[in-house]
């Protein structure tokens, strides 16, 4: 029988989850995690994991409490954290050491560590030292939030989100204008870039659009520690890319990766994960390359900005005369109005 939790525990975990969202796009290959510290009804400290190699959310919350003259309230306090605290040395010391050092009396966490080497270890360790532990609070919400990181951890591949902008007749270009998306929808697209570790396009997109593929007008504030996403280009020959292309000549040119003649998309994704630390990959490619990813079963999330216009033309969202190898259905679908556009988002399943 687990230790009972309260409605207050549930609501505070949702607050910790909102705090964790501030780390989206800056923590890879680590997960974004949020933490709150309460002494009774008083919030005495809070923090989130901001960047890989730096302090975890739990230690940042403790430090925040100290900086706000609440150190004397740490002994006996309750910690709320979205993921089971780490209990082993990595680039930083284990958070379980800090919990015991400062005498926290109760730890409430949302999701158990999915790594089999660490799963449940913090709970057992803390309970053996007399700390009360409540696990699985707002577990489904925490799991949903950490889905990309868990996928990356378990598969060794990035979480792939396909982002497309199209007209109502599923065309990806307009006859006279460059942008399909309205300004409000473009801000959502840049927010997705902010949350991504890399953006992938094909050589044809570079040749026709000369995109910058940078974060410019997101909804959220861009953290100082956020680097521009890796810009990944798949092309048959690097020499076919214009020498003056923005991605090759701007101040972020060192963040551009060019792959030539890729025969196996999965192997390419694995290299992005292993060598470049990419956990969240955003596709902004044309329809033919997008179809290759879909046919290979490598897309986990779909975001579609639908503009209220009908344009005709030949650039279909998913071109081809034949059906995909299997039908793909979206689940957990949300639809958001952005200006005059509608943005549909969901997870990909068969």
Secondary structure, 3 states (H helix, E strand, C coil): CCCCCCHHHHHHHHHHHHHHHHHCCCCCCCCCCEEEEEECCEEEEEEECCCCCCCCHHHHHHHHHHHCCCHHHCCCCEEEEEECCCCCCCCCCCHHHHHHHCCCCEEEEEECCCCCCCCCHHHHHHHHCCCEEEECCCHHHHHHHCHHHHHHHHHCCCEEEEEEEEECCCECCCCCCCCCCCHHHHHHHHHHHHHCCEEEEEHHHHHHHCCCCCCCCCCCCCCCCCCCCEEEEEECCHHHCCCCCHHHHCCCHHHEEEEECCCCHHHHHHHHHHHHCCCEEEECCCHHHHHHHHHCCCCCEEEEEEECCCCCCCCECCCCCCCCCCCCEEEEEEEEEECCEEEEEEEEEC
